Amino acid sequence: SGINAEYVEFQTFQHYFKQINLSSEMECLIGIKGKDFVLVASDNMAAHSIIAIKHDAQKQFELSDKMVMAVSGDAGDMTNYAEYIQKNLKLYEMVQGYKLSPNAAANFSRKVLAKALRSNPYMVNLLLAGVDENGEPSLYFMDYLASMAKENYAAHGYGSFFILSTMDRYYKENMTKEEALELLQKCIKEVQSRFIVNLNAFSVKIIDANGITQHPEIPGRGTVHKDVPVEAIHPLVARA
């Protein structure tokens, strides 16, 4: 019957949600707002099920010269969603003659997630960080169900269980960049020490009134890193 068909479709949809959500929860996004800047970090591992596909995945997308979106989730949805937001913000700037503020960009991003939720949902979680024309920093937390909150610090993934408790203990308002980086190091150390999944290096970007700065990667402890010689990782392959 029609009811049974709808129930089967719902069960299939629910199973798909669970599978994608479990994979995305293994990833890690971190955001910290400081006095006049926002810091965003993301792990570099791309995985499918229990397999690590690569260790140099880029999960951060520059939406403007002072705005960054860090995204985790299904690999196809990540690229599709982030590039859709990126190109639409650029189109808006070309048509209207000015750029959207981080607040406006966050609301537009949430609207796209909400609109797709009941038809073809994007299985992505994200942090949107930026600095407006007045030099005011802001950090927005969004999940795949299109909920949004403006935060001083935020994290996505199972690693957030360790990160948020560390943030609660050590975060303070109007932090300097040095203090924020030190706090980020504490958070990553907790994840690498306690989380069962061995995450790779973390990419870090700092957004302030002068633009976006790429901070050196924070390598994972005992994980594959691009600077490690191949023979140290795969000795059998090296001998062959």
C-alpha positions in Angstrom: 0.0 0.0 0.0 0.9 3.7 -0.2 1.5 3.8 3.6 3.9 0.8 3.6 5.8 2.3 0.6 6.2 5.6 2.5 7.3 3.7 5.6 10.0 1.7 3.6 11.1 5.0 2.0 11.4 6.6 5.4 13.4 3.7 6.8 15.8 3.8 3.9 16.2 7.5 4.3 16.7 7.1 8.1 19.4 4.4 7.5 21.2 6.7 5.0 21.1 9.5 7.6 22.7 7.3 10.2 25.4 5.9 7.9 26.5 9.4 6.7 26.2 10.9 10.1 28.5 8.3 11.7 31.2 8.9 9.1 31.0 12.7 9.5 31.2 12.5 13.3 34.7 10.9 13.0 35.9 14.2 11.6 36.8 17.2 13.6 36.2 21.0 13.2 37.2 23.6 15.7 36.5 27.3 15.9 37.7 30.0 18.4 36.7 33.6 18.4 39.2 36.1 19.8 39.4 39.8 20.3 39.6 40.9 16.7 40.0 37.6 14.8 38.5 34.1 14.4 40.5 30.9 14.2 39.3 27.8 12.4 40.9 24.3 12.3 39.9 21.1 10.6 41.5 17.6 10.4 42.9 16.5 7.0 41.6 13.0 6.9 39.1 11.8 4.2 37.5 8.5 5.2 34.9 6.1 3.9 33.4 3.7 6.4 36.5 2.4 8.3 39.0 3.2 5.6 41.1 6.3 5.5 41.2 7.4 1.9 43.7 10.2 2.1 45.4 12.4 4.6 45.5 15.8 2.9 41.8 16.6 2.4 41.0 20.3 2.5 37.8 21.0 4.4 38.1 24.8 4.5 36.6 27.0 1.8 37.3 30.7 1.5 33.9 32.5 0.9 35.6 35.9 0.6 38.8 37.6 1.6 37.6 37.7 5.2 35.4 34.7 5.5 36.0 31.0 5.8 33.7 28.0 5.9 34.9 24.7 7.5 32.8 21.7 6.4 32.6 18.1 7.4 30.3 15.3 6.3 29.7 13.3 3.1 32.5 14.1 0.6 30.2 14.8 -2.3 27.9 17.0 -0.3 30.8 18.9 1.3 32.1 20.0 -2.1 28.7 20.5 -3.7 27.3 22.6 -0.8 30.5 24.6 0.0 31.0 25.5 -3.7 27.3 26.4 -4.1 27.5 28.8 -1.2 30.9 30.2 -2.4 29.7 30.9 -5.9 26.4 32.4 -4.9 28.1 34.8 -2.5 30.4 35.9 -5.3 27.4 36.3 -7.7 25.7 38.4 -5.1 28.7 40.6 -4.8 28.9 41.0 -8.6 25.2 41.8 -9.0 24.8 44.1 -5.9 28.2 45.7 -5.8 29.0 44.8 -2.2 29.9 41.7 -0.1 27.6 40.0 2.3 28.6 40.2 6.0 29.4 37.0 7.9 25.9 37.3 9.6 24.1 37.5 6.2 26.3 34.8 4.7 25.5 32.5 7.7 21.8 33.1 7.4 21.9 32.4 3.7 23.9 29.2 4.3 21.4 28.0 6.9 18.5 28.8 4.5 20.1 26.6 1.8 20.4 23.7 4.3 16.8 24.2 5.6 15.3 24.3 2.1 17.1 21.1 1.0 16.3 19.3 4.3 13.0 17.7 3.3 13.9 16.9 -0.3 17.5 16.2 -0.9 19.4 17.1 2.3 23.0 18.1 2.4 24.8 15.8 4.9 27.2 18.4 6.2 28.1 20.1 9.4 30.0 23.4 9.3 31.5 26.3 11.0 31.4 29.7 9.3 33.9 32.3 10.5 34.5 35.9 9.4 35.2 39.5 10.2 32.8 42.2 9.0 33.7 45.7 7.6 33.9 47.1 11.1 36.5 44.5 12.2 34.0 42.6 14.3 34.7 38.8 14.3 32.0 36.2 14.4 31.7 32.4 14.5 28.6 30.5 13.5 27.8 26.8 14.2 25.5 24.9 11.9 24.6 21.2 11.6 23.0 19.0 8.9 19.5 19.7 10.4 19.9 23.4 9.6 20.2 24.6 13.2 22.4 27.6 13.7 24.0 29.4 16.7 26.5 32.2 17.1 29.2 31.1 19.4 32.5 32.2 21.0 33.9 28.7 20.4 32.5 25.6 18.7 33.4 22.1 17.5 31.9 19.4 15.4 32.4 15.6 15.5 33.0 13.1 18.3 36.2 15.0 19.1 34.0 17.8 20.4 33.3 15.8 23.6 36.9 16.4 24.5 37.3 19.8 22.9 34.3 21.6 24.4 35.2 20.6 28.0 38.7 21.9 27.4 37.2 25.1 25.9 34.9 25.5 28.9 37.9 25.4 31.2 40.4 27.5 29.3 38.5 29.9 27.0 38.3 33.5 27.9 36.9 36.5 26.0 39.1 38.8 24.0 41.9 36.2 23.6 45.0 37.1 21.7 46.1 35.0 18.7 48.9 33.5 20.7 46.4 32.5 23.5 43.9 31.1 21.0 46.6 29.0 19.3 47.8 27.7 22.6 44.2 26.7 23.4 43.8 25.0 20.0 47.0 23.0 20.8 45.4 21.9 24.1 42.2 20.8 22.3 44.1 18.9 19.6 46.3 17.2 22.2 43.2 16.0 24.0 41.7 14.6 20.8 44.9 12.8 19.8 45.4 11.4 23.4 41.9 10.3 24.1 39.9 9.8 20.9 39.9 6.3 19.6 40.2 7.4 16.0 43.7 8.5 15.0 43.1 11.8 13.2 45.8 13.2 10.9 47.2 16.7 10.9 45.0 19.8 11.3 44.8 22.7 8.9 44.5 26.1 10.6 43.4 29.5 9.3 43.1 32.8 11.1 40.7 35.5 9.8 41.1 39.1 10.9 40.7 42.6 9.5 43.7 42.1 7.2 42.3 39.0 5.6 42.9 35.2 5.9 46.2 33.8 7.1 47.2 30.2 6.7 48.9 28.9 9.9 51.4 26.0 9.6 49.7 22.6 9.9 49.6 21.0 13.4 50.7 17.4 12.7 49.0 14.4 14.3 50.9 12.4 16.9 51.9 9.1 15.3 49.9 9.7 12.2 50.7 9.9 8.5 51.9 13.3 7.6 53.0 14.6 4.2 56.5 15.4 5.4 57.1 11.8 6.6 59.2 9.7 4.1 57.2 7.0 2.4 59.7 4.3 3.6 58.8 5.2 7.2 55.1 4.7 6.5 55.2 1.7 4.1 58.5 -0.1 4.4 57.4 -3.0 2.2 56.4 -0.6 -0.6 59.7 1.2 -0.3 61.7 -2.0 -0.6 59.7 -3.0 -3.7 
